[in-house]
């Protein structure tokens, strides 16, 4: 409980220093190496789909065991070293500062009228083509990304951290990294990435729905229209390609009175994303600011609620 709160504060203050290799980068290298070996040795025998299952199982299990071993070893050396190591690794699974800073940089560029640089920066956090986006479309891309990543960048790591500490939180990040690297991206990964994509959906199922609850709590505290948010979640969230990401996007769209989704381009190819919300207000840069504030408040609510839940469980089990 204290470790999670401390990790949350560390992320808010420090974030992910560029001078220190991020664990997710190392996980990505492990995935690359495993993929090459599995395609070479396993796929000809058991097929790509089974190889993808092995890729997912080996990556997640290895990440958990390595993380557990590092922290256990640190505790053997010194209790405070173990505590610091656990807190540090937990903080690397949370992306409050990184997500907020990236969005606010785009907001500042739009505020100063620097559209060309804003297009470049938003291209760093989204997969769509950004070279021709206007202010409204840049704002939409940023709001969608922040809203979607509230789940896998903040709430889900906190959720698994509360349950199983840094090893389980890092194992979740391995699942998330697998999905981003091989999950249904194209024909190359249609079969190999099937297991990773499905497992990511499964691991995010509960955190996404908790995110919906915590977002509603944030809307209540900030005076946002909760009824509209609930209505848009119920009506539009299932239209999202992901069974989980539609919940936070629909919630934010409803609360802010904006419409997300629409036409995007990927490598020059048009792709339509189902609309979420009603266009009561034209999308603009101020909605980036609103979404970042919502993200921060929701993350704080999650930390406080999770800490209270852990305390309650400990108190109940101590009384048995």
N, C-alpha and C positions, 0 to 999 in steps of 0.2 A: 504493500500500500504506500509506504513512505518512498520506496524506490521509484514507483511510477510517478508520484508527484514531483520528486526530485528530477527525474528524467524529463518530465514535461517542462520544468523550469529551465533545465540545461538547454533543451531544444529552443525554447523561446529566446534565450540569451545568446547562445552560441550558434545554434543551427548545425550545419554541416560544413566545418572548415575545409577549404579546398586543399590545405596542406596535408591533411590526413586522409589516406585512402578510405573510401566509404565501404562498409561491409557488403553493400549491394553490388558494388563493382566486382568484388571478389566472387560473390555468388554468380554473377553473370559470366565470369571467366570459367568457373566450374561447370556451368551449364553448357557453354560452348565446347569445352573439352569432352564432357559426357556425351553430348549430341554427336560429335564426330565419331567417337568410339562405338556408340550404339548403332549409328547408321552403318558403320563398317562391319561390326561383328554380330550384332543382334538382329538388325532389320532383315537381312537375307534369310534368317532362320525362322523368326517368330513374326515378322511383319512390322510395319511402321507403327501401327496402333499400339501393339503390345510394347514396342520399344519406347513409345511415348509414355506409357504407364510406368515403365522402369525408370525413365528419365525423371519423371515427377517424384516417384517414391525415393529414389536414391538421393536426389538433390535435397528434398525436404528433410529426410532422415539424417543425412550427413550434416546439413546445416544445424539441425537441432543438437546432434551429438557433439559437434565441434564447439558450438557455443556453450553447451553444458560443461564440456571439458575445460575450456578456457576459464570460465567463472569458478568452477570447482577448484581448479589449480590455484587461482588467485586467492581464494578463501583459505586454502591450505597454507599459503605463504603468509598471509596476514588478513585478518578480518576486514580491516578498513580498505585494503587493496581489493578484496573481493567485492565489497560493497560499491566502491568507486567503479570497478570494472563493469558490474551489473548495471549500474545507473548509466554509465557512458554508452554501453551497447543498446540499452533500452532507448536512450535519447536518439540514437541513429535510426531507429525504426519509425520515429514520429517526424512528420514534415510540416508542422505548423509554421515555423519561421520561414522555411524555404518556399512553401506554397504562397504564404502571405507576401513575402518579399518580392517574388516573381510577379505576382498580380499587381502589387503596388507600383512596381517599376513601370509596368505597362500603363497604369492609370496616370502616373506622373508624365510620361511621354505624351499621352493623349491630351493631358491638361495643358501642356506647353505647345501643342500643335505639331509635334514631331511624329507624323504618321508613318514615315518610312522606317524609322527606328522602332516604332511600336509594332509594325508588321513583322520586323525581324525578331523582336523579343517574343512576341506571341507564338512565332514559329518554333521557338524553343520548347514550348510547353504543350503544343497541340500537334496532331499528325496531319491536319488538313493544309492545303495550299493557302498561303497568307499574303502573297505578293500584291494582290489586288483588293484586299479588304479595306472597307471604309471604317470610320470610327464605330459605327453601330455594330458591324460584323466583328471587329476586333474586340469590342466590349462583350459581345455574345460569346465568342470563343473563350475569352478569359473567364467569364461568369460560369459557363458550362464546365470548364476544367476545374475551377476551384470547387464548385458544388459537387462534382463527381468524385473528386479526390478527398473530400471530407471523409468518405468511407475508407478507401484503401490506404490513404496517406496519414490518417489520424485515428479515427474511431476503431477500426479493425486492429491495428497494432496495439492500441491501448487495451482493447477487449482481451486479446490474447496475452498481453503482458500481465493483466490482472489475474488471469487464470493460471498461467504457467511461467511468468517471469520472462527474462530476456531470451532464454532458449526458445520458448514457444513463439514469442513475438518475432524473433529473427526467422524462425521456420515459416511463419506467415509471410514475411517479406520474401522468402525464397519462392513461395507459391505465387506471390504477386509478380516477382521478377520472371518466373517461368511463363506466366500468362503474357507479359509484355513482350517477351522474346520469341516465343514459339506458339502462343495460343491463337490458332485460327487466323493467322495473319494473311496467308495466301496459299496457293496450291502446294507450295513446298511443305507447309506445316499443317495441311488439312487433316492428315491422319496422325502425324507425329505429335502435333500440338493439341489434339482432342482432349486427352486426359488432363493436361495442364489447364486448359480453358474451363473444363467442367469442374475441376477441383477448386479452382479460383472462385467460380460461381458459388460452390458449396461453402467454402470458407468465409465468403462475404455475406452469406444469406442472413445470418443473425445480426452481424454488425450493421448491415444496411438498414435493417428494420429498427434497430436501436437508434441509428442515426436519425431516422424519421421522427422518433419520439423526442430525442434531444433537440432536434431542430424546432419542433413545436414548442418545447419549453423555452428555447431562445426567442421565438417569435412572441410568446406570451410576455417575456421579460422586457422586450423592446417595443411592445405595442403594435407588432405587425398583425395583419388580419389572419388569424389562425384558421377560421372557417374556409377562407379562400385557399389556403395552403392545403388543408385536408381535402377539399373538393378536387383540386388539381392533382394531388397524389392519387386519389381514387380513380380519377378519370383518365389521366395521361401517363402515369408512371410505367404501365405495362407496355406502352408503345416504344420504349427505349430498347435498343438491341440487347442490352444487358438486363438480366432479371433483378439487378441490384442498383445500378447507377441511376435508374429512372427515379428512384425515391427521392434522393437529395436534390436532383435537378428540378423535378416537379414541385417539390416543397419550396425551393427558392423562387422559382418562377411564380408560383401562386402568391407567396408572401410579398414579393416586390411588384406584382401586377405587370409582369413582362412576359413575353413569349420567347421561349428558347426553341432550339431545333430549326429545321429548315434545310436549305441547300448548302452543301459543302462540296469542295473539290479536292480530290486526292490524286496527285499526279496528272492533273488536267481532266480527270474523269468526274462527272457530276454524280453526287450521291445525296439522296434526300433523307434527312433524319426527322422522324415524327415530331410534330409540334408539341410543346409542353407549355401550358399556361395561356393566358389571354393577353393580347397586346393593348392593355389599358394605357400604358405609357411607352413611348419610344425608347428602345434600348440605348443607353449612353454610358459614358465613363463613370458616372456617379454610381451606377449599379455594381461596378467592380468594387468600389469602396464599401458599399452596403454588404456585398457578399463576403468580403474579407472580414468585416466586423462580425457577421453572422458565424463565419467559420471559427473565429477566435472564441466567441462566446460559447458555441457548441462544444468546442474542445474542452473549455474550462468546466462546463456542466458535466461532461463525460468523466473527467478526472475526479470531480467532487462526488458524483453519483457512484462511480466505481469504488472510490475509497470508502464511502459510507456502506456500500454493499459488502465489501470485504470485512469491514469492521463488524457489521451485523452478523455475518456468518461466523466470524471468530468468536463473537460474544455468545451466540447460540450454541456453538459446538463446545465452548468452554463450560457451559452450564449443564451439558448432558453427562 
